[in-house]
Amino acid sequence: MTKIQDPFPTSRFYVEIDNKFHALFTEASGLQVEVKPEPVEEGGNNGFVHQLPGRATVGNLTLKSGMTRSNEFLTWLLEVASGKITRRNVTLVLIDATFTPVLRWNFRMAYPVKWSGPQFKTASTEAAVETLELAHEGMTVTPG
């Protein structure tokens, strides 16, 4: 009989950039891979259309973090916008309650495509948050 494992909470993770712990992030999204089916019609067969696997696409990785005095992410994006594209390997690490790494999502050759700064509201007490969206050349998942 297969042993059922408890799921891990998604609230504990950290991010490495070029194999170094980089920053504390409050949110990460975009962990997706999609294969679009390609319809192929067969001559003489009008009853159905074959659906063959097409090209795989991956989503952009979006990271949100509390604002700090560093403007490293905005600087990185502005360099890309000016034509100096620096690609970096980014790893999202899921950790358990004892801070032991459980899984790693590895994004190859990532670079920023969007940066958003905080939303200012005079009546708000929320933390200032910046958002960084990264395009990449593929994702792998490895154990802790």
N, C-alpha and C positions, 0 to 999 in steps of 0.2 A: 504494500500500500504506500502511496506517495505521501510524504510528510508535508503538511501545509505550513508555509512560513508566514510569520506576521509581516504585514506591510510596514514600510518605513515612512515616517512623516517627512513631508517635503520641506519642512520649515528649517531644516539644518543643512546648510551647504556653504561651500566657499568656492572661490574662483582662482585658478592659477593662470598666469599668462607667461608664456615661454618657460614653463616648469618652475615658476616662483609664485608663492602666495602673493596675491596682489591687493585685493581690497575686500571689504565686507559688503556684500550685496544683499538687499532686502527681497529681491524678486528676480527670477529668471524664467523666461518663456521662449517658445520657438523650437522645442525639442520635437521635431516632426520630420518624417520622411513619407513621401507620397509617390506611388507608381500609378501613372495614368494609363488606363487601358486603351489600346489602339484597335479600333474596329477593322476587321478584314473580311470583306465579302467574298464568298466562294461562288464561282460561276456555276449556274444550274441549281443552286441550293437557295431557295427563297424563304425557307422556314426559320432561319436564324442567321446572325452575323457573329463570326468568331471574335472574341475579345482577347487579344494577346497583350502581355505586359509591355508597356512602353518605357519611356525614359523616367528614371527616378529623379525627383527633385527634393531638396532639403529646405527647411524654413530658416529664416534668419534668426540668430540668437539675440534676444533682447535682455539686457541686464539693467536693473535699477538699483541705485545705491544712494545713500545719504550724501549730500554735498559736503565736500571737504575744501580745504584751502588749495588743493591741487587742481589744476586745470588740464591734467594729462590727457583725459579722454577727448576733450574738445580740441586740444592741440593736435592729437593724433588724427582726428577727422579733418581738421583744416589742412594738415599736410597732405592727406589723401586727395582733398578737393583741389589742391594746387598741383597735383601730379606726382607727388612723392609718396608712392604707395608702399607702406611698410606692413607686410603681412606677419601675423604672429599666431602661434598655436595657443589656443585657449582651452582650458579644461574646467568643467563644472563638476565638483566633487560632492556627492551626497554622503553625509556622515550620520551615524546613529547617535543614540542618547549618550554613549560613552566617548563620543568624538572620534570613533574609528571609521575610516573611509569604507563605504559600502560599495558604491558604484562610481565610475568616472565616465562622463561624456566628453570625448575629445574632439575638438573642432580644428581641422587643419587649415592653415593659411588664411586666418580670419583678418578682416580689416573693417573699420567702421564705415557705415553708410548713412547713419543718422545719429544725431545727438540732440537731446532735449533737456533744457534746464528746468529749474523749479517753477511752479506756479505760485505767484505771490498773491496773498489775500490778507488784508489787514486784520480781519477777525479770526484768522486761523492760527492754531498752535501746532499744526503738523510740521514735521521735519521737512527741510528743503531736500528734494530728491532730483537726481539727474538720471537720464535714461540714455543708454548706449545700445544701438542696434548694430550687429555685426553680420556681414556676409561671410561665407566660408566655402571651402572646397570639399566638404564632406565631414561626416560624423561617424565615430565609432564609439561603442560602449564597452568598457572593460571592468572587471571586478576591482573593488577597492584598491 
